[in-house]
Amino acid sequence: MNNNFYQFEAKSLNGKPVSMETYKGKAILVVNTASKCGLTPQYEGLEELYKKYEDKGFVILGFPCNQFANQEPGDETSISEGCLINYGVTFPMFAKVDVNGETAHPVFKYLTTELRGLLSKKIKWNFTKFLIDTKGRPYKRFAPVTKPAALEPYIRKVLGIS
């Protein structure tokens, strides 16, 4: 198994490959997102966190996923428009991926192995969040219902802000 997050690559929402090396030295929050989910308003809280800590070395990486109740049925364009227009998302968004099963994206295979959930390593729903420290090590996993604001103390800790 890979020993850190930077070894992976994912396609951006516009289809370009992005190495996770790009985010080396930053605290990273990886979130599986969906536009038609009851938790979709979390985009607002995520964006607030991103704006607040972006200049301190924090980034959020959004990965749309349609594996939960068909809540991300659109293509990259509609996903992009939904995030940008409805929620003003400015953090990096990636192409739609699977987060569970054989077809799960390598980023999520790695994160779910490193940070297991309460009962299993499987992701149970949209907006599961994974915080990665500034050295590329998975630090903490948060449940879908955990509001973005509740992550702030953990983000501050991995950024070394008291």
C-alpha positions, 0 to 999 in steps of 0.5 A, spaced: 500 500 500 502 506 498 505 510 504 502 517 503 497 521 499 502 524 494 503 518 490 496 519 487 493 522 481 486 524 479 482 528 473 480 535 475 473 536 473 475 539 466 478 532 465 486 534 466 490 529 470 492 532 477 498 529 481 496 530 489 503 532 489 500 539 487 498 539 494 504 537 498 505 541 504 498 543 505 493 540 510 488 537 505 480 535 506 478 530 501 470 530 501 466 525 497 460 530 494 453 530 491 449 535 488 442 532 490 443 530 497 440 532 503 447 534 506 449 538 499 448 545 503 455 543 507 458 546 500 457 552 504 461 551 510 466 547 506 467 553 502 467 558 508 473 553 511 477 553 505 476 561 504 478 562 512 484 557 511 487 557 504 492 562 505 495 558 511 496 552 507 489 548 507 485 545 501 479 542 500 478 537 494 471 535 492 470 528 489 463 528 486 460 521 487 454 517 484 454 511 488 449 513 494 441 514 491 443 517 485 444 523 488 450 526 483 447 523 476 450 529 472 456 530 468 462 534 469 459 540 466 452 540 471 456 538 477 461 544 476 455 549 475 451 546 481 457 547 485 459 554 482 452 557 481 449 554 487 454 554 493 460 559 490 465 553 491 472 555 489 476 549 492 478 544 487 473 539 484 475 533 481 471 528 476 466 524 478 469 517 482 466 511 485 468 511 493 466 504 494 467 497 491 472 494 486 471 501 481 473 505 487 478 511 485 485 509 488 485 515 493 479 512 496 481 505 496 487 508 500 483 513 505 478 508 507 484 503 508 488 508 512 482 511 516 476 506 517 469 508 519 466 506 525 463 499 523 467 498 516 472 501 512 466 502 507 464 510 506 456 510 508 454 516 504 456 523 501 460 528 504 464 523 508 471 527 510 478 525 510 483 530 513 490 529 511 496 532 515 501 537 512 506 530 510 501 527 506 498 522 512 491 521 513 489 524 520 482 523 521 475 521 518 469 525 519 462 522 518 457 525 513 453 528 518 459 532 521 458 539 519 464 543 516 465 548 522 466 542 527 472 540 523 476 547 524 479 545 531 482 539 527 484 543 521 488 548 526 491 542 529 494 539 523 496 546 520 500 548 527 495 554 529 493 554 536 
